[in-house]
Amino acid sequence: MDQTVVDLVERSAEANSALMRGEIAKYYEVTPHTGDFLLMSPFGGKPTRAAELTAERIEAMGRFFKNGTFEHELLQAYGSADMVVLAIIERPHVEVGGLPAQDWPLRVTLVYRREEAEWRLVHRHADPLVKGVSLEQAAALARGEAA
């Protein structure tokens, strides 16, 4: 595996481990984002763009996660000179939004882009469908109904 990919996988794990403990400053320090970053969160809804990530929203994100641990599994990596895509299964165990701690397995795609000498996160997409859903459950979700 290419050393750049190895480094980005390790950085992703370090950053997300910090995030699961509520350490938002460390998360951003380890994984800086691009100015055109796009987040597609595991809760769905409208994607979030970098310009919408105000200081208040970032601080709230840090408070959203508590007392977590983090592991992940790299499924596939794709790369070019200036872009790397990681397909990962994340396996955090964490308190989220005031709920008791539980496993939160996520299917995640991370896209990193090189900007000058630094690799920055340009896109994150996550969904909680690791265990799969039935066609009927998927249809209910597509209609905006509880599955």
OpenMM code with the backbone's topology and positions (N, CA, C; nanometers):
from openmm import Vec3, app, unit

residues = "MET ASP GLN THR VAL VAL ASP LEU VAL GLU ARG SER ALA GLU ALA ASN SER ALA LEU MET ARG GLY GLU ILE ALA LYS TYR TYR GLU VAL THR PRO HIS THR GLY ASP PHE LEU LEU MET SER PRO PHE GLY GLY LYS PRO THR ARG ALA ALA GLU LEU THR ALA GLU ARG ILE GLU ALA MET GLY ARG PHE PHE LYS ASN GLY THR PHE GLU HIS GLU LEU LEU GLN ALA TYR GLY SER ALA ASP MET VAL VAL LEU ALA ILE ILE GLU ARG PRO HIS VAL GLU VAL GLY GLY LEU PRO ALA GLN ASP TRP PRO LEU ARG VAL THR LEU VAL TYR ARG ARG GLU GLU ALA GLU TRP ARG LEU VAL HIS ARG HIS ALA ASP PRO LEU VAL LYS GLY VAL SER LEU GLU GLN ALA ALA ALA LEU ALA ARG GLY GLU ALA ALA".split()
positions = [
    Vec3(0.0847, -0.1181, 0.0000),
    Vec3(0.0000, 0.0000, 0.0000),
    Vec3(0.0892, 0.1244, 0.0000),
    Vec3(0.0512, 0.2224, -0.0745),
    Vec3(0.1245, 0.3479, -0.0865),
    Vec3(0.1356, 0.4164, 0.0500),
    Vec3(0.2508, 0.4760, 0.0784),
    Vec3(0.2735, 0.5399, 0.2085),
    Vec3(0.1766, 0.6550, 0.2342),
    Vec3(0.1401, 0.7284, 0.1300),
    Vec3(0.0428, 0.8364, 0.1471),
    Vec3(-0.0897, 0.7812, 0.1980),
    Vec3(-0.1342, 0.6706, 0.1409),
    Vec3(-0.2596, 0.6083, 0.1841),
    Vec3(-0.2479, 0.5625, 0.3289),
    Vec3(-0.1375, 0.4970, 0.3624),
    Vec3(-0.1149, 0.4518, 0.5005),
    Vec3(-0.1230, 0.5701, 0.5963),
    Vec3(-0.0563, 0.6795, 0.5615),
    Vec3(-0.0569, 0.7986, 0.6469),
    Vec3(-0.1978, 0.8564, 0.6631),
    Vec3(-0.2740, 0.8623, 0.5541),
    Vec3(-0.4092, 0.9182, 0.5618),
    Vec3(-0.5035, 0.8280, 0.6412),
    Vec3(-0.4872, 0.6977, 0.6292),
    Vec3(-0.5677, 0.6044, 0.7094),
    Vec3(-0.5373, 0.6246, 0.8577),
    Vec3(-0.4089, 0.6370, 0.8910),
    Vec3(-0.3695, 0.6591, 1.0312),
    Vec3(-0.4207, 0.7934, 1.0824),
    Vec3(-0.4082, 0.8981, 1.0010),
    Vec3(-0.4582, 1.0303, 1.0410),
    Vec3(-0.6085, 1.0284, 1.0625),
    Vec3(-0.6794, 0.9592, 0.9744),
    Vec3(-0.8248, 0.9495, 0.9884),
    Vec3(-0.8615, 0.8831, 1.1200),
    Vec3(-0.7908, 0.7762, 1.1550),
    Vec3(-0.8175, 0.7065, 1.2817),
    Vec3(-0.7870, 0.7964, 1.4007),
    Vec3(-0.6746, 0.8660, 1.3960),
    Vec3(-0.6377, 0.9552, 1.5063),
    Vec3(-0.7398, 1.0683, 1.5220),
    Vec3(-0.7796, 1.1280, 1.4095),
    Vec3(-0.8754, 1.2384, 1.4141),
    Vec3(-1.0106, 1.1924, 1.4672),
    Vec3(-1.0595, 1.0807, 1.4167),
    Vec3(-1.1911, 1.0335, 1.4595),
    Vec3(-1.1900, 0.9799, 1.6019),
    Vec3(-1.0781, 0.9257, 1.6464),
    Vec3(-1.0654, 0.8871, 1.7873),
    Vec3(-1.0817, 1.0100, 1.8759),
    Vec3(-1.0173, 1.1201, 1.8363),
    Vec3(-1.0305, 1.2453, 1.9121),
    Vec3(-1.1751, 1.2949, 1.9096),
    Vec3(-1.2379, 1.2907, 1.7937),
    Vec3(-1.3762, 1.3370, 1.7820),
    Vec3(-1.4697, 1.2562, 1.8717),
    Vec3(-1.4490, 1.1262, 1.8793),
    Vec3(-1.5355, 1.0415, 1.9627),
    Vec3(-1.5188, 1.0707, 2.1117),
    Vec3(-1.4104, 1.1374, 2.1477),
    Vec3(-1.3901, 1.1823, 2.2863),
    Vec3(-1.4357, 1.3274, 2.3049),
    Vec3(-1.4875, 1.3881, 2.1980),
    Vec3(-1.5325, 1.5263, 2.2048),
    Vec3(-1.4219, 1.6281, 2.1849),
    Vec3(-1.3051, 1.5833, 2.1406),
    Vec3(-1.1889, 1.6711, 2.1226),
    Vec3(-1.1893, 1.7290, 1.9809),
    Vec3(-1.2778, 1.8245, 1.9578),
    Vec3(-1.2982, 1.8778, 1.8237),
    Vec3(-1.1766, 1.9537, 1.7720),
    Vec3(-1.1058, 2.0261, 1.8580),
    Vec3(-0.9874, 2.0998, 1.8131),
    Vec3(-0.8812, 2.0033, 1.7611),
    Vec3(-0.8606, 1.8942, 1.8322),
    Vec3(-0.7623, 1.7952, 1.7870),
    Vec3(-0.8075, 1.7312, 1.6567),
    Vec3(-0.9368, 1.7035, 1.6428),
    Vec3(-0.9895, 1.6474, 1.5183),
    Vec3(-0.9488, 1.7341, 1.3994),
    Vec3(-0.9749, 1.8639, 1.4090),
    Vec3(-0.9422, 1.9542, 1.2981),
    Vec3(-0.7917, 1.9734, 1.2813),
    Vec3(-0.7172, 1.9665, 1.3894),
    Vec3(-0.5715, 1.9788, 1.3816),
    Vec3(-0.5121, 1.8615, 1.3034),
    Vec3(-0.5602, 1.7420, 1.3306),
    Vec3(-0.5071, 1.6215, 1.2664),
    Vec3(-0.5576, 1.6082, 1.1231),
    Vec3(-0.6816, 1.6481, 1.0996),
    Vec3(-0.7408, 1.6358, 0.9663),
    Vec3(-0.7978, 1.7697, 0.9214),
    Vec3(-0.7136, 1.8582, 0.8718),
    Vec3(-0.7657, 1.9862, 0.8234),
    Vec3(-0.8573, 1.9645, 0.7027),
    Vec3(-0.9557, 2.0516, 0.6899),
    Vec3(-1.0533, 2.0427, 0.5819),
    Vec3(-1.0248, 2.1484, 0.4755),
    Vec3(-1.0704, 2.1222, 0.3548),
    Vec3(-1.0580, 2.2190, 0.2466),
    Vec3(-1.1656, 2.3265, 0.2618),
    Vec3(-1.1478, 2.4352, 0.1914),
    Vec3(-1.2472, 2.5420, 0.1925),
    Vec3(-1.3776, 2.5022, 0.1258),
    Vec3(-1.3739, 2.3974, 0.0422),
    Vec3(-1.4954, 2.3500, -0.0242),
    Vec3(-1.5401, 2.2132, 0.0291),
    Vec3(-1.5035, 2.1840, 0.1541),
    Vec3(-1.5402, 2.0581, 0.2192),
    Vec3(-1.6915, 2.0367, 0.2137),
    Vec3(-1.7318, 1.9105, 0.1947),
    Vec3(-1.8728, 1.8732, 0.1932),
    Vec3(-1.8929, 1.7521, 0.2833),
    Vec3(-1.9844, 1.7650, 0.3803),
    Vec3(-2.0179, 1.6569, 0.4729),
    Vec3(-2.1570, 1.6049, 0.4416),
    Vec3(-2.1663, 1.4731, 0.4249),
    Vec3(-2.2955, 1.4049, 0.4141),
    Vec3(-2.3030, 1.3137, 0.5361),
    Vec3(-2.3722, 1.3610, 0.6395),
    Vec3(-2.3691, 1.2951, 0.7702),
    Vec3(-2.4514, 1.1665, 0.7705),
    Vec3(-2.4264, 1.0796, 0.8687),
    Vec3(-2.5013, 0.9540, 0.8763),
    Vec3(-2.6485, 0.9727, 0.9129),
    Vec3(-2.6876, 1.0944, 0.9483),
    Vec3(-2.8268, 1.1209, 0.9828),
    Vec3(-2.9066, 1.1702, 0.8628),
    Vec3(-2.8396, 1.1806, 0.7471),
    Vec3(-2.9081, 1.2222, 0.6258),
    Vec3(-2.9342, 1.3714, 0.6238),
    Vec3(-3.0304, 1.4091, 0.5427),
    Vec3(-3.0647, 1.5501, 0.5298),
    Vec3(-2.9732, 1.6226, 0.4331),
    Vec3(-2.9860, 1.7529, 0.4356),
    Vec3(-2.9090, 1.8381, 0.3456),
    Vec3(-2.7603, 1.8277, 0.3776),
    Vec3(-2.6756, 1.8089, 0.2761),
    Vec3(-2.5306, 1.8081, 0.3003),
    Vec3(-2.4841, 1.9416, 0.3593),
    Vec3(-2.3775, 1.9353, 0.4374),
    Vec3(-2.3210, 2.0529, 0.5031),
    Vec3(-2.1941, 2.0948, 0.4308),
    Vec3(-2.1857, 2.2214, 0.3947),
    Vec3(-2.0671, 2.2759, 0.3270),
    Vec3(-1.9783, 2.3474, 0.4287),
    Vec3(-1.8520, 2.3607, 0.3937),
    Vec3(-1.7531, 2.4213, 0.4837),
    Vec3(-1.7990, 2.5573, 0.5354),
    Vec3(-1.8586, 2.6388, 0.4500),
    Vec3(-1.9010, 2.7734, 0.4900),
    Vec3(-2.0069, 2.7704, 0.6001),
    Vec3(-2.0790, 2.6587, 0.6132),
    Vec3(-2.1827, 2.6464, 0.7156),
    Vec3(-2.1261, 2.6015, 0.8502),
    Vec3(-2.0013, 2.5608, 0.8524),
    Vec3(-1.9391, 2.5112, 0.9753),
    Vec3(-1.8825, 2.6285, 1.0551),
    Vec3(-1.9711, 2.7004, 1.1207),
    Vec3(-1.9323, 2.8145, 1.2034),
    Vec3(-1.8627, 2.7642, 1.3295),
    Vec3(-1.7970, 2.8547, 1.4003),
    Vec3(-1.7302, 2.8182, 1.5256),
    Vec3(-1.8304, 2.7577, 1.6240),
    Vec3(-1.9502, 2.8142, 1.6307),
    Vec3(-2.0527, 2.7621, 1.7215),
    Vec3(-2.0937, 2.6203, 1.6827),
    Vec3(-2.1100, 2.5975, 1.5543),
    Vec3(-2.1506, 2.4644, 1.5073),
    Vec3(-2.0406, 2.3617, 1.5319),
    Vec3(-1.9163, 2.4026, 1.5123),
    Vec3(-1.8032, 2.3126, 1.5372),
    Vec3(-1.7945, 2.2787, 1.6860),
    Vec3(-1.8106, 2.3785, 1.7720),
    Vec3(-1.8096, 2.3526, 1.9169),
    Vec3(-1.9228, 2.2579, 1.9560),
    Vec3(-2.0399, 2.2766, 1.8973),
    Vec3(-2.1538, 2.1883, 1.9256),
    Vec3(-2.1235, 2.0456, 1.8811),
    Vec3(-2.0541, 2.0316, 1.7697),
    Vec3(-2.0163, 1.8984, 1.7223),
    Vec3(-1.9248, 1.8306, 1.8238),
    Vec3(-1.8348, 1.9056, 1.8833),
    Vec3(-1.7479, 1.8498, 1.9860),
    Vec3(-1.8250, 1.8027, 2.1084),
    Vec3(-1.9313, 1.8750, 2.1438),
    Vec3(-2.0141, 1.8358, 2.2593),
    Vec3(-2.1067, 1.7189, 2.2271),
    Vec3(-2.1298, 1.6925, 2.1001),
    Vec3(-2.2222, 1.5885, 2.0554),
    Vec3(-2.1689, 1.4482, 2.0858),
    Vec3(-2.0360, 1.4335, 2.0877),
    Vec3(-1.9714, 1.3036, 2.1094),
    Vec3(-1.9001, 1.3026, 2.2442),
    Vec3(-1.9130, 1.1897, 2.3183),
    Vec3(-1.8479, 1.1803, 2.4496),
    Vec3(-1.8035, 1.0376, 2.4769),
    Vec3(-1.6910, 1.0267, 2.5470),
    Vec3(-1.6448, 0.9005, 2.6052),
    Vec3(-1.6365, 0.7865, 2.5049),
    Vec3(-1.5931, 0.8167, 2.3836),
    Vec3(-1.5932, 0.7149, 2.2801),
    Vec3(-1.4593, 0.6497, 2.2541),
    Vec3(-1.4681, 0.5330, 2.1947),
    Vec3(-1.3516, 0.4636, 2.1402),
    Vec3(-1.3750, 0.4485, 1.9908),
    Vec3(-1.2676, 0.4231, 1.9176),
    Vec3(-1.2792, 0.4215, 1.7718),
    Vec3(-1.1876, 0.3162, 1.7117),
    Vec3(-1.2426, 0.2387, 1.6218),
    Vec3(-1.1656, 0.1469, 1.5375),
    Vec3(-1.2201, 0.1601, 1.3963),
    Vec3(-1.1384, 0.1248, 1.2993),
    Vec3(-1.1902, 0.1233, 1.1624),
    Vec3(-1.1192, 0.0172, 1.0795),
    Vec3(-1.1815, -0.0133, 0.9669),
    Vec3(-1.1301, -0.1138, 0.8747),
    Vec3(-1.1286, -0.0531, 0.7351),
    Vec3(-1.0122, -0.0478, 0.6743),
    Vec3(-1.0017, 0.0013, 0.5372),
    Vec3(-1.0472, -0.1089, 0.4426),
    Vec3(-1.1467, -0.0788, 0.3604),
    Vec3(-1.1954, -0.1743, 0.2619),
    Vec3(-1.1252, -0.1576, 0.1283),
    Vec3(-1.1053, -0.0313, 0.0889),
    Vec3(-1.0452, -0.0031, -0.0415),
    Vec3(-0.9895, 0.1385, -0.0399),
    Vec3(-0.8828, 0.1578, -0.1147),
    Vec3(-0.8250, 0.2914, -0.1326),
    Vec3(-0.7985, 0.3132, -0.2803),
    Vec3(-0.8218, 0.4349, -0.3238),
    Vec3(-0.7947, 0.4752, -0.4614),
    Vec3(-0.7143, 0.6038, -0.4538),
    Vec3(-0.6169, 0.6191, -0.5409),
    Vec3(-0.5379, 0.7403, -0.5317),
    Vec3(-0.4798, 0.7854, -0.6635),
    Vec3(-0.4507, 0.9127, -0.6678),
    Vec3(-0.3765, 0.9742, -0.7770),
    Vec3(-0.2775, 1.0701, -0.7122),
    Vec3(-0.2096, 1.1474, -0.7921),
    Vec3(-0.1074, 1.2370, -0.7378),
    Vec3(-0.1648, 1.3370, -0.6374),
    Vec3(-0.2878, 1.3821, -0.6594),
    Vec3(-0.3438, 1.4881, -0.5755),
    Vec3(-0.4760, 1.4532, -0.5078),
    Vec3(-0.5197, 1.3270, -0.5175),
    Vec3(-0.6461, 1.2894, -0.4544),
    Vec3(-0.6397, 1.1442, -0.4081),
    Vec3(-0.6946, 1.1188, -0.2890),
    Vec3(-0.7038, 0.9835, -0.2341),
    Vec3(-0.8456, 0.9642, -0.1820),
    Vec3(-0.9036, 0.8486, -0.2147),
    Vec3(-1.0364, 0.8106, -0.1670),
    Vec3(-1.0212, 0.6867, -0.0802),
    Vec3(-1.0798, 0.6905, 0.0389),
    Vec3(-1.0768, 0.5772, 0.1310),
    Vec3(-1.2196, 0.5290, 0.1546),
    Vec3(-1.2426, 0.4000, 0.1348),
    Vec3(-1.3704, 0.3368, 0.1696),
    Vec3(-1.3453, 0.2584, 0.2976),
    Vec3(-1.4159, 0.2949, 0.4035),
    Vec3(-1.3842, 0.2470, 0.5381),
    Vec3(-1.5124, 0.2033, 0.6093),
    Vec3(-1.4994, 0.1040, 0.6960),
    Vec3(-1.6029, 0.0764, 0.7955),
    Vec3(-1.5496, 0.1304, 0.9277),
    Vec3(-1.6195, 0.2290, 0.9835),
    Vec3(-1.5830, 0.2828, 1.1143),
    Vec3(-1.6639, 0.2090, 1.2203),
    Vec3(-1.5994, 0.1827, 1.3341),
    Vec3(-1.6660, 0.1107, 1.4422),
    Vec3(-1.6454, 0.1832, 1.5756),
    Vec3(-1.7044, 0.3017, 1.5903),
    Vec3(-1.6942, 0.3697, 1.7195),
    Vec3(-1.7925, 0.3109, 1.8209),
    Vec3(-1.7573, 0.3232, 1.9459),
    Vec3(-1.8477, 0.2964, 2.0583),
    Vec3(-1.8483, 0.4264, 2.1371),
    Vec3(-1.9627, 0.4950, 2.1397),
    Vec3(-1.9612, 0.6332, 2.1861),
    Vec3(-2.1001, 0.6769, 2.2328),
    Vec3(-2.1013, 0.7756, 2.3226),
    Vec3(-2.2243, 0.8458, 2.3590),
    Vec3(-2.2455, 0.9543, 2.2534),
    Vec3(-2.3615, 0.9550, 2.1904),
    Vec3(-2.3905, 1.0515, 2.0842),
    Vec3(-2.5171, 1.1287, 2.1196),
    Vec3(-2.5056, 1.2600, 2.1193),
    Vec3(-2.6223, 1.3452, 2.1394),
    Vec3(-2.6992, 1.3190, 2.2674),
    Vec3(-2.6291, 1.2788, 2.3720),
    Vec3(-2.6940, 1.2537, 2.4997),
    Vec3(-2.7481, 1.1123, 2.5166),
    Vec3(-2.7400, 1.0303, 2.4125),
    Vec3(-2.7832, 0.8907, 2.4234),
    Vec3(-2.6763, 0.8090, 2.4950),
    Vec3(-2.7150, 0.6980, 2.5576),
    Vec3(-2.6146, 0.6113, 2.6208),
    Vec3(-2.5155, 0.5581, 2.5171),
    Vec3(-2.3980, 0.5222, 2.5631),
    Vec3(-2.2949, 0.4687, 2.4732),
    Vec3(-2.3460, 0.3435, 2.4034),
    Vec3(-2.3130, 0.3333, 2.2767),
    Vec3(-2.3461, 0.2151, 2.1980),
    Vec3(-2.2503, 0.2075, 2.0801),
    Vec3(-2.2528, 0.0946, 2.0115),
    Vec3(-2.1777, 0.0814, 1.8873),
    Vec3(-2.2493, 0.1620, 1.7793),
    Vec3(-2.1709, 0.2318, 1.6968),
    Vec3(-2.2231, 0.3099, 1.5844),
    Vec3(-2.1463, 0.2727, 1.4574),
    Vec3(-2.1592, 0.1505, 1.4068),
    Vec3(-2.0853, 0.1159, 1.2855),
    Vec3(-2.1354, 0.1987, 1.1670),
    Vec3(-2.0412, 0.2517, 1.0899),
    Vec3(-2.0737, 0.3378, 0.9762),
    Vec3(-1.9964, 0.2946, 0.8522),
    Vec3(-2.0623, 0.3026, 0.7376),
    Vec3(-1.9943, 0.2889, 0.6087),
    Vec3(-1.9529, 0.4305, 0.5689),
    Vec3(-1.8250, 0.4496, 0.5447),
    Vec3(-1.7722, 0.5851, 0.5255),
    Vec3(-1.6869, 0.5930, 0.3995),
    Vec3(-1.7031, 0.7023, 0.3275),
    Vec3(-1.6141, 0.7373, 0.2177),
    Vec3(-1.5485, 0.8701, 0.2535),
    Vec3(-1.4161, 0.8716, 0.2509),
    Vec3(-1.3383, 0.9927, 0.2762),
    Vec3(-1.2620, 1.0275, 0.1495),
    Vec3(-1.2633, 1.1539, 0.1125),
    Vec3(-1.1868, 1.2003, -0.0029),
    Vec3(-1.0897, 1.3069, 0.0461),
    Vec3(-0.9625, 1.2828, 0.0215),
    Vec3(-0.8566, 1.3777, 0.0562),
    Vec3(-0.7997, 1.4377, -0.0710),
    Vec3(-0.7674, 1.5660, -0.0649),
    Vec3(-0.7047, 1.6337, -0.1781),
    Vec3(-0.5773, 1.7011, -0.1300),
    Vec3(-0.4733, 1.6887, -0.2110),
    Vec3(-0.3479, 1.7569, -0.1784),
    Vec3(-0.3604, 1.9033, -0.2191),
    Vec3(-0.3310, 1.9911, -0.1237),
    Vec3(-0.3251, 2.1350, -0.1495),
    Vec3(-0.1854, 2.1789, -0.1119),
    Vec3(-0.1062, 2.2056, -0.2140),
    Vec3(0.0367, 2.2309, -0.1990),
    Vec3(0.0993, 2.1081, -0.1341),
    Vec3(0.1581, 2.1192, -0.0164),
    Vec3(0.2260, 2.0041, 0.0446),
    Vec3(0.1383, 1.9316, 0.1462),
    Vec3(0.0133, 1.9757, 0.1639),
    Vec3(-0.0706, 1.9209, 0.2707),
    Vec3(-0.1928, 1.8480, 0.2144),
    Vec3(-0.2233, 1.7332, 0.2743),
    Vec3(-0.3449, 1.6596, 0.2408),
    Vec3(-0.4577, 1.7090, 0.3303),
    Vec3(-0.5709, 1.7470, 0.2683),
    Vec3(-0.6862, 1.7988, 0.3416),
    Vec3(-0.8102, 1.7170, 0.3056),
    Vec3(-0.8995, 1.7055, 0.4024),
    Vec3(-1.0247, 1.6343, 0.3802),
    Vec3(-1.1197, 1.7234, 0.3010),
    Vec3(-1.1651, 1.6746, 0.1864),
    Vec3(-1.2539, 1.7517, 0.1003),
    Vec3(-1.3980, 1.6992, 0.1068),
    Vec3(-1.4141, 1.5713, 0.1454),
    Vec3(-1.5492, 1.5135, 0.1485),
    Vec3(-1.5556, 1.3976, 0.2469),
    Vec3(-1.6660, 1.3906, 0.3194),
    Vec3(-1.6961, 1.2758, 0.4061),
    Vec3(-1.8426, 1.2405, 0.3866),
    Vec3(-1.8656, 1.1140, 0.3566),
    Vec3(-2.0013, 1.0609, 0.3481),
    Vec3(-2.0080, 0.9411, 0.4407),
    Vec3(-2.1096, 0.9358, 0.5263),
    Vec3(-2.1247, 0.8236, 0.6194),
    Vec3(-2.2708, 0.7815, 0.6250),
    Vec3(-2.2917, 0.6506, 0.6383),
    Vec3(-2.4270, 0.6013, 0.6625),
    Vec3(-2.4218, 0.4860, 0.7619),
    Vec3(-2.5305, 0.4660, 0.8363),
    Vec3(-2.5330, 0.3624, 0.9402),
    Vec3(-2.5866, 0.2278, 0.8908),
    Vec3(-2.5692, 0.1973, 0.7635),
    Vec3(-2.6311, 0.0789, 0.7045),
    Vec3(-2.5373, -0.0409, 0.6965),
    Vec3(-2.4399, -0.0498, 0.7861),
    Vec3(-2.3434, -0.1599, 0.7845),
    Vec3(-2.4143, -0.2948, 0.7898),
    Vec3(-2.5173, -0.3055, 0.8710),
    Vec3(-2.5873, -0.4338, 0.8867),
    Vec3(-2.6918, -0.4561, 0.7785),
    Vec3(-2.7160, -0.3569, 0.6945),
    Vec3(-2.8131, -0.3703, 0.5867),
    Vec3(-2.9554, -0.3471, 0.6336),
    Vec3(-3.0413, -0.3142, 0.5386),
    Vec3(-3.1838, -0.2965, 0.5637),
    Vec3(-3.2596, -0.3678, 0.4525),
    Vec3(-3.3843, -0.3974, 0.4789),
    Vec3(-3.4678, -0.4619, 0.3774),
    Vec3(-3.5088, -0.3591, 0.2721),
    Vec3(-3.5606, -0.4079, 0.1628),
    Vec3(-3.6126, -0.3200, 0.0588),
    Vec3(-3.7226, -0.2310, 0.1158),
    Vec3(-3.8083, -0.2883, 0.1985),
    Vec3(-3.9178, -0.2114, 0.2575),
    Vec3(-3.8652, -0.1014, 0.3501),
    Vec3(-3.7624, -0.1337, 0.4304),
    Vec3(-3.7031, -0.0325, 0.5183),
    Vec3(-3.6378, 0.0785, 0.4365),
    Vec3(-3.5675, 0.0408, 0.3296),
    Vec3(-3.5047, 0.1412, 0.2427),
    Vec3(-3.6108, 0.2294, 0.1785),
    Vec3(-3.7208, 0.1701, 0.1358),
    Vec3(-3.8290, 0.2479, 0.0751),
    Vec3(-3.8883, 0.3455, 0.1765),
    Vec3(-3.9070, 0.3006, 0.3007),
    Vec3(-3.9606, 0.3889, 0.4051),
    Vec3(-3.8653, 0.5048, 0.4313),
    Vec3(-3.7358, 0.4766, 0.4380),
    Vec3(-3.6373, 0.5836, 0.4571),
    Vec3(-3.6415, 0.6819, 0.3405),
    Vec3(-3.6529, 0.6313, 0.2183),
    Vec3(-3.6575, 0.7178, 0.1002),
    Vec3(-3.7807, 0.8082, 0.1027),
    Vec3(-3.8886, 0.7593, 0.1623),
    Vec3(-4.0106, 0.8408, 0.1751),
    Vec3(-4.0046, 0.9353, 0.2939),
    Vec3(-3.8986, 0.9251, 0.3754),
    Vec3(-3.8859, 1.0105, 0.4935),
    Vec3(-3.9613, 0.9578, 0.6131),
    Vec3(-3.9937, 0.8293, 0.6107),
    Vec3(-4.0661, 0.7666, 0.7211),
    Vec3(-3.9687, 0.6875, 0.8068),
    Vec3(-4.0060, 0.6631, 0.9309),
    Vec3(-3.9244, 0.5782, 1.0181),
    Vec3(-3.9233, 0.4371, 0.9611),
    Vec3(-3.8069, 0.3754, 0.9631),
    Vec3(-3.7954, 0.2416, 0.9042),
    Vec3(-3.8497, 0.1387, 0.9932),
] * unit.nanometer
topology = app.Topology()
chain = topology.addChain("A")
for resn in residues:
    res = topology.addResidue(resn, chain)
    for name in ("N", "CA", "C"):
        topology.addAtom(name, app.Element.getBySymbol(name[0]), res)
